[in-house]
Amino acid sequence: MSILCRMRFLPITVMVSAILMLIASGCAFHKPRVKLDRVQLRKIDFEGLTTDFHIKIDNPNPIGITFRKFDYQLDMKDIRVLSGDQRKDSTIRPKDASVLTVPATIKYTQIWDLIQAVRDKDEVPYTFAGGIDVATPIGDLRIPFKKQGNMPVIRPPTVKLKRLKLESLDFSGADLRLDLKLKNPNRRSLGLKKLGWSLSLAGAEALTGSMNKEKKIAGGAEAILDLPIHIDFIGSARALYRALTEDKIDYRMKGKIDFDTRFGRVPLPYDLSGEVRLR
């Protein structure tokens, strides 16, 4: 529908005022411009990411306009991961601009098949599109927008207990050496910064602690963390001493590992349990 046709449906006073303002300014009415101004990554971890889409609406005219509502959708390749609409009455002053912010939280489980398809890449293509409904003195306009780009993806390293070795044992305590195996499934390297743990053996809480460990794990590579552990039986159950004399022992180890990524420091919680041979 043309601008002149839209004017037929406006109250005569509004239409006359708009025409007079445009005539007085010496220029025609220009369609507002809408674009995705920037995409801001707010948070990323091994489960997903939160990002803000900033949509800029520019009014080049000498009269104010009002946007009524907007709708949007986010596709990552062929998978729809987000859509919505929102009513928002807001006036944009003459020759001014306004920015709408649309937050989006994406869980990697939502796009797991897509991530598998691009598992040798650190980014997934996206399309963010929608439209803004703008009310002007000379009629309503719908202005579409569309932006394509890439979203970052980081995959969680796997953490496994590789070995638990009993090095010494007497009635006062025990010394063990624990090897944790970490595998980085990403193409880029990860920098290990800090490891925290709580270790239970044979159902008894044996040790809690943390260590700062600077170690870089190359993309697709494995690394072994060697943790010396001392258990003082004065503060532990005697049953733990008897359990350590056996060939195997039940264990549970949980905690958090901090990694440095190109997006900043990212924590990885882990929780391991099972039966391990004392070697």
N, C-alpha and C positions, 0 to 999 in steps of 0.2 A: 504494500500500500504506500502511495507517495505521501510526502509530508503535507501537501495541500489537501489530500483526501482525509488524512488524520485530523486536520484542523476543523473539519465539518462537525466533529463530535465533541469539540471543546465548548465550554461556556463562552459566550460572545465577549465578555469582559476579559477573560484570560487570553483569548485569541488576539484581541485588539491590543492588549498590553504587550504581548510577546512580539507582535508585528512592529509596534511603535519602538520597542527597545532595539530590535534588530535594525530598523531603519535608522534610528538615531546613532547606532554604532557604525553604520556605513558598511556592514558586511552581512553575508548570509549565515544561516545557522549551519554549523558543522557537526557532523556525527561524532559523538564522544569516542575516544580511543580506549580500547581495553587490551591489556597484555599481561602475561605472567612475568612480573618484574624480576623475581628471583626465587630460588628454592633454597631454603635454609635447613641444613641438617642439625636437629636439636639434640638428638640422642641416638646412639647406636650401641648395640651389644650383640651377643651371639644368638639372641632369640629374635631380634628384629630391630626396627628403627622407627624414630619419630621425626617427621620433617614438616616444615611449614611452607605452604605455597602462598606467596604474596602476589595478589592480583591488583594491578594498578589501573585505575579508571581516571582518564584525563579529560577534563572539560575545557576545550579551547574557545568556548563562546563567552560573550559579554553578559550572559544571563545564567543564572543557576539552574542546575538540573538535579533530579532526585532518582537514586536507584532504589528499586522496590525489593527485589529479590535476586538470588543467583542460584544456579545449580552447577554441579560438577561431577566428574567421574574420573577415576584413576585406573588405567589399565597398565598392567605390566606384561608386555607382549600381548598375548591374546586372553589374559586372565583379568577379569574385573575384580579389583581388590578393595575398591572404595567408591561410593557414590552418595549423593545427598543433595538437599536443597535447603535454603534458608531464606526467610523473609527478613529484610533489614531496610527499614526506611531511614535514609540518610541523604542529606543535601550536600552537593558539591558546589562550592561557590564559583562565581565566574572566573574563568582562566586559572582554575586551580585543579588539584588532583587529590584522589583519595585512594587508600590501599586497604584491600580486604585480605585477611589472613585466614587460610584454611589449614588447620592442623591435620596431619594424617599419621596414624600409627599402623605400621605394617609388620605383621608377624611372618617370619620366614615359612612357617608351616602353611600359611595361606597360599604360598607360591612355591611349594616344595617341588612339584613336578617341573616347574620352570627353572628353578635353581639347579635341579639335576641335569636339565638339558644344557645349561650353560655352566656346568661345574668347573670348567677350566678357566672361567672368567671371574673377575672381581666386581662386575657390574651387570645389572639387568636393565634392559631398555624399558622406558615408561612413556605413556601418553597421558597428559592431564588436560582435560577439555571440559567445556561447559558454556554457559551463557549468562549474561547480566541483563536484567530487565530494568530499563531506565525510563523514568517519566520526565518528559520535557514540556515546556510551555506549548509546544506545537505537536505533541503526540507521544505515544509510547514507542520505545525502540527496544528490540532485543539484539544485543551485541555478542556474538560468539567469540570464544577464545580457545586457543589450542597451543600446547607446548609439548615438545618431545625432548627426551634426554635419557640419562642413565642414573640408576640408583645403585649405591654401593652395597655389597654383600660381603659379610665375613662369616665364615663357618667355624663352629666351635671345635677346638682341638679335642682329641680323645685322650682320656686319662686312664691309665691302667696300672695296677700293682704288678710289677714285673717280678720282683723277688723280695723275700724277707729272710735275711740270714741272721741266725743266732751266732754271735761271735764269742760271747762269754756269759756264764751263768753261775751264780753262787747264791747263798741264802740272803745276801744283802741286796742283790740287784742283778740286772742283766743288761748287756750291751747288744744291740741289734743294728743291722744296716738294712735300710729299706730303699728299694729302687722303684721310682715311679717312671713310667714310660709315657711321654707326651708325643702325639703326632699332630702335625699341622697340616690340615687338608687344604689350606688356602694357597693361592699361587704366590702371594707375597709373604715375606717373612713376618714373624711375630716376635716381639721382644719380651721375654719373661722378666717380671720385675719383683714379684713378691709371692710367697707361698705360705698359706696358713693351713693348719691341719688339727684334727682331733682324732686320736687313734684309740680304738678299743680292741682288746685281745681277749678271747674266750669270755666275752661278755663283760669284762672288767675295763673300766676307763683307765687306760695306761698312760697317756700323754697328750698334752695339747701344746701347741707352739706355733711359731712362725719364723720365717727366714727371708731375708732380702737376698735375692739371687738374680744377678744380671746375666741373662743368657739369651742369645738370639737363635730362634729356630727357623731355618730356611723354609721356603714354601715347599710343601710336599715331603718334608723331612721329619725325622724322629729325633728325640733327645731323651736322655736318661738323667733323672735327678737322683743323686745319691744322698740319702738322708741318714746321718748317724743318730741313733736313738738310745738313750739311757733310761732304764726303768729302775726306780728305787722301791724295793719291796716293803720298806718301812711304811710307806703310804699306800701300798697296794694290797690286794687280797692274796693270801697264801695260795689260793687256788690258781692264781696266775703263774706262780712258780711251777706248780705241778704241770700246768698246761704247756709251759715252755720246755718241759722235758720230753714231750711227745714229738712225733715226726711232723704232725700237721696241727694247725691251730686256726680257729675261726677268727676273722678280723672284720672290723668296720673302720673305714677311714673317710672322713669328710672334711670339707673346708672350702677354700677359695684361692684361686690363682689369678693374679693380676698380670695382664699382658699389655704391652705397648703396641698399638696399631697406628696406621697412618691417620686414623680418626681420633686418636687420643687413647687414654688408658681404659681398658675394658675388662671387667671382672668375669671370671668363669667359676661358678660354683660346681663342686663335684661331690659325689657320695658313692663310695665303693664298698662292697662287702662280699664275703665268700669264705672259702677255706684256702689256705696257702700252706705249702710245704716249707718247713724251716730248714734252709740249706746254708 
